[in-house]
Amino acid sequence: MASRPSRLANIGRESFPLVDIYYGEGTFGPAPKKQYNVPTQYAPIPSDENVIDSKKAAQKYRGMLVVDYCKKKFGGWRS
């Protein structure tokens, strides 16, 4: 029986050409260059006079405004 290193070498010699045939050779090319600190441009938000908040929307459309005020607990996790 062949030793482990020579067996692994034979497996590599046989398998890598098969991988090249299946996936193709040289299709990957060089890695893309990373771009650091590239400024991102956002579209300006148009100032619309018709923008209303949730309170005004509830009044205008006769809806209900639900506000949940949580009581903050101080003094540890068991308080």
Protein Blocks (a to p, Z undefined) as FASTA:
>chain_A
ZZfklmmmmmmmmmmmmmmmmnoghklopaddddehiacddddddddfkbccfklmmmmn
opacddddddddehijkZZ
